[in-house]
Structure formats: structure tokens, C-alpha cells
Amino acid sequence: MGALFRAIALAAGACLMSLAIAAYGAGVVGSYQTVTESEWGIELSLNPDGGALIEIASWMPGESENAKIEKHKGTWTAEGENVTVQVPGGKIVFAYSARLSFASFGRKGSAPGLRGITSTFEPKLFVKRQLWLTKELKKLKWKVTD
């Protein structure tokens, strides 16, 4: 009887752990993007079904409306604070933060975001790169100056 009880307890614990990971993963679902002053940008979409889409846009100065956009489809998983995105060209591991500071672009405050930790896909673009939840960035009031 004791062995059966331990087996049931272990199975229940594993099930709860799986639910916790799934719940955490659901918390990072959304679209994230970089904030840059350069002629490029990155948008990463993490879909509820585990699908991921990376869009890398680049353009000539003053021609953002004519951006060339590379699209890379893949998958994503979350474990602990790490979010791993797998695309045909490699793998990117991000650290998720519920409060990623806006200090890198001179603003006060924070929003949910991702910071690149390691990458075998375009490492110069993703390692140490920060992306914020797009819907939170849209809440910021941007002042454009000449």
C-alpha cells in the first residue's frame, strides 16, 4: 500500500509541475520587439500553441516604410525564467523578466520582456538584446524631435 501511495504522489507531483510550467509559459505568450535608433528592428511572436515567428526588419536611412523583412518560423518552450526559441537556423535562449527596465532607451519604468542569453542563430543580433512586450511599448508616449 505504501508503494502505491508513493507512486500516486509522485505522479501527482509531476502533473502539478507540468501544469506550473504550462502556466508560466502561458504568461510569456505575446509579441515582443526591440527599441532601436538604427535602421533595423526585431519582432518575436510567441504563440499559445508553441509556435514562434521571428521577423527581422532592415531599411535604408529614412526609408522604414520600405523595410526588408526576413521571417523565421519555429517553436518555443519555457522552463523556469528561460524561454527557448528554436528556428531552422539555430536556437536562442532568452531570460524572461516581468519588469525589464526601459533604461537602455532612456525611459523610466519597465514592462515584461526578454533578454537574449545565448544564440546559435544570428548571435550578434540576439545575445544581450532586449525585447519588450509590444502591447506595453505601445502605451508609451513617444516624443519625436528633429
TADAJO-V9068 format. One record per pair of residues at least 24 apart in sequence whose C-alpha atoms are under 10 Angstrom apart, sorted by sequence separation. I is the first residue (numbers start at 1). GAP is how many residues later the second one is. If there is no record, write none. Layout:
i = [I:I]
gap = [GAP:GAP]
This chain:
i = [26:39:40:50:51:52:92:93:94:111:112:25:39:50:51:52:92:93:94:111:112:41:49:50:51:92:93:104:110:111:40:42:44:49:50:91:92:93:110:39:40:41:42:43:44:45:46:47:48:50:91:92:102:40:44:46:47:90:91:92:101:46:90:91:92:100:102:45:46:54:83:89:90:91:92:100:101:109:53:82:83:84:89:90:91:94:100:52:53:54:81:82:83:84:86:87:88:89:90:93:94:95:99:100:107:51:52:53:82:83:84:85:86:87:92:93:94:96:98:50:51:52:82:84:86:92:94:95:96:97:98:102:85:94:96:46:94:46:44:29:28:29:28:25:27:25:26:25:28:24:25:22:23:24:25:28:21:22:24:25:21:22:24:25:21:25:20:21:20:35:28:36:37:28:35:36:56:28:35:44:27:34:32:33:34:32:33:31:32:42:28:41:42:27:28:28:42:44:42:43:44:45:42:43:44:45:41:43:44:43:35:34:35:34:35:33:34:35:32:33:34:32:33:34:31:32:33:34:31:32:33:30:31:32:33:35:30:31:32:34:29:30:31:32:33:28:30:32]
gap = [24:24:24:24:24:24:24:24:24:24:24:25:25:25:25:25:25:25:25:25:25:26:26:26:26:26:26:26:26:26:27:27:27:27:27:27:27:27:27:28:28:28:28:28:28:28:28:28:28:28:28:28:28:29:29:29:29:29:29:29:29:30:30:30:30:30:30:31:31:31:31:31:31:31:31:31:31:31:32:32:32:32:32:32:32:32:32:33:33:33:33:33:33:33:33:33:33:33:33:33:33:33:33:33:33:34:34:34:34:34:34:34:34:34:34:34:34:34:34:35:35:35:35:35:35:35:35:35:35:35:35:35:36:36:36:37:37:39:41:47:49:49:50:51:51:52:52:53:53:54:54:55:55:55:55:55:56:56:56:56:57:57:57:57:58:58:59:59:60:67:68:68:68:69:69:69:69:70:70:70:71:79:80:80:80:81:81:82:82:83:84:84:84:85:85:86:87:87:88:88:88:88:89:89:89:89:90:90:90:91:94:95:95:96:96:97:97:97:98:98:98:99:99:99:100:100:100:100:101:101:101:102:102:102:102:102:103:103:103:103:104:104:104:104:104:105:105:105]
